[in-house]
Amino acid sequence: MKFTGLKLFRSGNTIEEVVRYLSVELANSLRDLTMGLNRLKLTDNFEGFQAEVSFSGAVEVEIRHNLGFTPSQRIIVRATASDIVDGDTAWNSNYVYLKKTGAGAATATVIFLR
C-alpha cells in the first residue's frame, strides 16, 4: 500500500497554522494509514509466499519459489489432513518440501516465511 508523505511542518507558524496542520494534514494522514493497515493481509506483512499444495498419499512434494532466500518457517493455514510435515529434503533458495505421513489424498494452503 502506498501512502503520501506528510506535509512538512515548519517552525515559526502561527497558532492557527499549527491547529490547521494538526486537524487537517495530520488527521488525514493518520486516517489513510489506519485504513491501509486495516486492509493488510497476513502475507502482506512478511517476506514469503503462499502455496496451495496437493498430496496424493504418503509422498514428499516439491514446491518451487522465487524468493531468493531459503524460507525458515511455515504456517499451514488450511488443510484437509493433520499429518502434513516438513519433507526429508532440506529446503533451499529454490524449493521447499512438505510430506504427508499417512495414506490418502489431501490439500493444504501453506504460508512460507523468511
N, C-alpha and C positions, 0 to 999 in steps of 0.2 A: 504494500500500500504506500502511496506517495503522498507526503504532506508538504504543504507550502511552509516556508520558513517564517519565523516570527519577524515582524517588522522591528527594525532597530529602534530601541528606546534611547533617546539622548538626554543627558543631564541638562539642567537649566530650563526645563519645560515648566510651564505654569501648572498650577493645581488642576485646572480644567483639562489640560492636555494629558496629565497623568491619569485622571479619572476616565477620560475617554479611552486612553490606551488600555487600562485595566478592564473597562466594561465592554469594549468593542473588540479590539485586536486580540488581547489575551484570552478573553472569553470565547471568541470564535475559534482560536487555535486549540484550546482545550476541548471544545465541543467536537471539532474534527478529529482530534486524537482519540477521544473516547469512542466515537463512532467507529473509527478504524480498528481500534483494539477489540471492540466487541464483535467484529466481523471475522477476526482471525480464526483459522482452523488450527488444530494441533500441529499439522505438518507445516504450517506457515512459520512456526516458532523455532524450528530446529533444522539443522543441516541433515538431510536424509532423503528417503524416498519411501513411497508406499507401494506394495505389490500385492496382487491377487494371485494366490498360489493354489494349484490343484494337485492332489496326491491320488494316485491310482491304487495304492496299497502301501505296504511297508517298504517304501523306497526313499532314497535321498533325491531331492530336487535342487537343481542348479538354477540360481536366479541372477541374471546379468544386471549390472547397474553401471552408471556413468558418473559416479560421484568424484572419482579421482583420489579417493582415500578408502581405507578399509573400515567399514562400519564396525562399531564395537558393541552395539546393543540392538535389541529388537523388542517390539511390543506387538503381541498378537491382539488385534482389536476386535476380530470376529473370526470364529472358526466353527466348523461342524464336527470337530473331534477335539479331544483334550490331550491326545498323545502326539502332539507336534513339538519337536525339539530341534536344537541345533544339529546340523549334519555332522558326519565324521570328518569331512574335508574342511580344512582351515579356510576361513573367509579371507578374501584378498581385495585388492583395489578394483577388481573387475566383476567378481562373483561372490555371492553369499550362498550358503547351503542350509537347507532345512530337511528334516526327515520325519516321517510318520512311523511310529514304532509298532503300531498294530495293523491288523488286516483291515481291508475295506477302504473305500474312497473317502476323500474329504476335501474341503476347500478352506482357505484361510485368507484373511486380509491382515497383512503384517506391515508395520512401520519399522524401517531400519534407520538407526541414528548413528551419528558420528561417534 
